[in-house]
Amino acid sequence: MIQTEAPLNCSTEISRSTSRSATRMDVTDLYHAAQSALPGISFEYFMGMTGLAARTIFCSIDCSCADQLLDFGCLTDGLGRLGLRSVQPSEEGPGIARQPYVLRKLRRRKGAKVNREILAVADLAAHLLEPPVPMLCTAKKSMLLTATGVWSYSAVVREIGWRPKLARTTKNALEVRLRAWIDSRATTAPFLRKLAGGRRTRYAVRLKRAAEAFDRELRDGLQAAKTHLLERKSADIATIMADLRIAAEVAGLAAQNLIDAACIGAHTSEALRMALLEGPETALTGAALQEVVYLARSGARPFRQLAARRLSGSRAGQGYSTLCQLLYDRDYAVAITAAGSILDQDPEGSPKALAAAAANLAGQNSEAAAAILLMLAENPDRHSLVRDVLEQFESLIPSNPLLSQMGHQLREPRGAIRPR
Ligand SMILES: [Zn+2]
């Protein structure tokens, strides 16, 4: 069950990197499409199984361009866990062409329901811990790191922290953002409690603990932030920042319990479970390293991503070579997580290897290539390295907006790439 799922169609990944101008995906419409295929499915179960419950997407307060990160490319696995696939409305004849989304049952479901639910639990944890990704922000007209998981909270904190006060438009935009996050997160705890049922197994106990943490994230973090934003004419920025820090901390605790539950549910060894529960900064050696390496090479998507995160704690050798292989993973989040771990592990020696990998990736996964280059470009000492790779890109993919914008910014006199 923990093993690799059926490979994604390669074209899915490619279309994802070129579809950023597509319109925003409407979760409610998508849920209605799921209901048509699976009558009786609850909204909470839909959000939990697809991984949408863990998504708090953010680029900057007054812009929602990062919402485009959510598309069918990143939902293929999640819909598959529900036994669904998306089809083009036009394929279904004129009567259905007006519906925004059409979902149909897969002919063959991917494994037993309980195993698909355990994968969904692991996927929620992986999404919560997902590293930020680079995007061309349409409002800022520059490259920004955009967040999809808990990182969003610290991104908001960073963005409001320097402001003496919140302008009315900023306040309104933040309110809209918080409302959307509250709606999404409100589904997480009921989903996990449904999976746990009335049981008192180790698996169920971890799920209930995660649900409690999500309750706190919602109440003491997101809803408190919304209240403090609205209760006074001039919002108390310091209090809102404190609320969001609580949200981030408690969501991290929820992710720990989800990892624990997924490992127990998937019957991993004790060594692997303990290794994944430790932070990526903890040294990873011996038998635990072997297990995480094996997971990174043969696990299903969420487990590969969690392994890539944990391998940051390995020192050179097998852990490092496994991370280098993961840079070419068909899943974007896995590749980016691996790149971040490599850079953490060896900030001095790895940039050259990462730049070379980005050049190799340019043709097949330009989104991951750009993400790696942006990570490198955060340090001005590496700008010439990045510029060299971008020169290769220009001949390879002249029409790629993400890469050409990046090249443009690096050529500016101030060399200002702005990952915030
Ligand atoms: Zn934006």
Residues whose N, C-alpha, C, O or C-beta is under 5 A from the ligand:
A	BS01	ZN	C59 S60 C63 S64 C65 A66 C137 T138 A139
